[in-house]
Amino acid sequence: MALKTRQQIRDEFAASGVPYSAWARQRGYSPNMVIAIVNDDDRNPA
């Protein structure tokens, strides 16, 4: 499976209508952590 860019992830969330925080809670992740990772700019790759 290929890794996705942050922009691809943001686009998929926008298309699905599922908030980052809801996705994170359903999977046992910190919503703040998920939001920080997805919204981090590409100048600072994770």
C-alpha positions as CSV (number, residue, x, y, z in Angstrom):
1,M,0.0,0.0,0.0
2,A,1.4,3.4,-1.0
3,L,1.6,6.2,1.6
4,K,-0.7,9.1,1.1
5,T,0.2,12.8,1.3
6,R,-1.3,15.0,3.9
7,Q,-3.3,16.7,1.2
8,Q,-4.8,13.4,0.0
9,I,-5.8,12.7,3.6
10,R,-7.4,16.1,4.0
11,D,-9.2,15.7,0.7
12,E,-10.6,12.3,1.7
13,F,-11.8,13.6,5.1
14,A,-13.5,16.6,3.3
15,A,-15.2,14.3,0.9
16,S,-16.4,11.9,3.6
17,G,-17.7,14.5,6.0
18,V,-16.2,12.7,8.9
19,P,-14.4,15.1,11.4
20,Y,-10.9,14.3,12.3
21,S,-11.8,14.2,16.0
22,A,-14.6,11.6,15.5
23,W,-12.3,9.4,13.4
24,A,-9.6,9.7,16.0
25,R,-11.9,8.8,19.0
26,Q,-13.4,5.8,17.2
27,R,-9.9,4.4,16.8
28,G,-8.5,5.3,20.2
29,Y,-6.3,8.2,19.1
30,S,-6.0,11.6,20.6
31,P,-8.0,14.0,18.4
32,N,-5.4,16.8,18.9
33,M,-2.6,14.5,17.8
34,V,-4.5,13.5,14.6
35,I,-5.4,17.1,13.8
36,A,-1.8,18.2,14.4
37,I,-0.4,15.5,12.1
38,V,-2.9,16.0,9.3
39,N,-2.6,19.8,9.4
40,D,1.2,19.9,9.7
41,D,2.6,21.6,6.6
42,D,4.7,19.6,4.2
43,R,7.9,21.7,5.0
44,N,8.1,19.6,8.2
45,P,7.6,16.0,7.1
46,A,6.5,13.5,9.7
